Amino acid sequence: MTFSTKRFESKELVGKVTINSILNVETGIHIGGGGERLDIGGLDKPVIRNPVTRHPYLPGSSVKGKLRAILERLWKLPLNRHGGSGTYRYESDDLVDGYTEIKIDNTPIVIKFDGSRDCKLSRLFGSTGTNFWVNSDVANQEKLERVPNIEQRMIITQADQTNRFARFAKQGEEAKDGEIKEQYVKVKGRNTPARLIVRDSHLLDSSIALLERVDTGLYMTEWKFENGIDRVTAAANPRQVERVPAGAKFDFELVYTVENPKQAVEDLQNIAIALAFLEDDALGGHGSRGYGKVKFENFRFNYRSLEQYRQIANAPQGTSALQTLDTIPNTQALLDNFRSLREYIEQRLLPGNES
């Protein structure tokens, strides 16, 4: 008896690309940390802080979630995964293409997702596998585990694949012109680790010194007083929001894991596009009311291959095994000159250029 060992093999690790930048806060920013207690006249919405230093910081999860949401909208991806509290997001249910089943008022909705092996979003941000419908032939080829007590079903899809929404075939229903009717089975999905790491962003030393001199009655932050006005009685509903003031600067770092050299440049370009969109959007809460405008400056890229990691211990003291691209001043220059970054990455991923 023969069996595939592919599921027991580790994913390839080619190297790491580190992206460093400075994140400038151009309008007060609020990323909430939850209130520790309720005080009369106290803050309604405090910012998140380091519990040791009490310095405000920007969680990597908040930045990563924002970048992901930007690309979801940019690529018009369907919202096939329930995110809690009535929200939905896009996610790959498995490594291969398939269909997610969502029930709304007991009515099944069948939505196509791209497998995370090739999905531009899921390979960057990762995905959690869950039960999904897949073509019977693909299930057999991939040796996917069936969901017990669920019978196979016929699904009707668009032949040109432009419409991601499909339907279960009713008893005796045949496909119309431009449609395909195929047999699907429900199987257990597989996880995909994220290639992109977004670090927590901490204040630069110069910003710590600046914000420690702020005289607002709060440590290193400002109050933002707002009112909600009742349209009938004109009664005011005041609230106090804590913000990191404009002018603060944070150290920003991303780490991209190179697993597939052929996809690395496209992934990095998509990251650059998302960062540019973020500058024209907002980070944190209350963006439509002027909060959270940010700007990135002084991008520094470097790539380290596995061979370079091995050489680090043998490098002379005071030297670095990193090969750094010239500093790129801002996102506009990053997009305008992406060709130089493409060449930088491709040259280092070609066989023989690892060291």
C-alpha positions, 0 to 999 in steps of 0.5 A: 500500500502506498500513501502520500507523505506530502502532508507531513512535509514542512513548508519551504523557507527561502529567507526573510525580507524585513521592511522598516519605516517611520510611521508619522501620526498626522492627526490624533489617533485612537486605538482602544485598550479598554477601560480599566475602571469607570471614573466620574468625568473619566475617559470613555475610550482610553488608548492601549498602552504598554502596561510596564512603561505606560507608553501608548503603542500601535498593536501589530494586529490593528495594522495588519487587520487594516491592511487586510481589509484594504486588500479585500476591498481592493480585490472585491473579495466575497465575504464568506467567513463569519467574524462574529458580532454580525460581521463577515470577512474573506478567508480561504477555507483550504489550500485548494479552491472550493466553496463555503456554505453560509446559512442565512435564515436557514437558506444556504448561500454557496460562495467560491473562495480561492485556495490559499496556495495561490490566493494573494490575500490568504498567503500573506495574512494566513487562513484558518481551515474550516469545513467546505465543499470541494470537487469530488475529484480534487478531494480524492487527489488531495486525500482530504478528510470527509466530514462525517454524515454529510452526503455528496451534493451537486453544485451548479456554478458559472462556467466562466467563473466570474460569479463567485456565488453558486447554488446547490442543485435541486432534485432533477435540476439541470445546468442552464447555458453557461453553467456547470453542474458537478459533484461536490463533497464536504471535507475538513479544511487545512490551515495556512500560516501567514507570510506577513508579520506586523510588529507592534509599533513603539514610539521613537525616543524623540517622540517619548521625550516630546509627549512626556512634555504634553500638558493635557492632564493625561500622560503622553496623550490628549483628550478629544471632547465630542458631543452626540446631539439628539436630533429631536430634543437637542440634548447633548451626549458628551464623550471623551476620547483619548488620542495619541497627538499629531506629531508622534512618530512610531517605529514600524516594522514588517517581516515577510517570509519568502516561501515561493520566490515566484510569488515574493515580488507580487506579495511585496508589491501588494504590501506596498499598495496597501500601505499607500491606501492606508495613508489615504484612509485612516488607522484606528477608530473614528477615521471618518471624523478626522482621526488616524491619518498616518504617513510612512517615511524612510522605507528600508528593505533588506533580505536575508537568505538561509545561507546568510543566517548561517553566516551571521555567527562567522561575520566579523564584529561590527559587520552585518550579513544584511544587504540593504536597499537604498532608503526609500523616502515615502510610499509614493517613491516606493510605488514609483520605483518599485522596479528597483525593489523588484530587481533587489529581491529577484537578484537575491532569490536567483540560484547562486545569489543567496550569500 
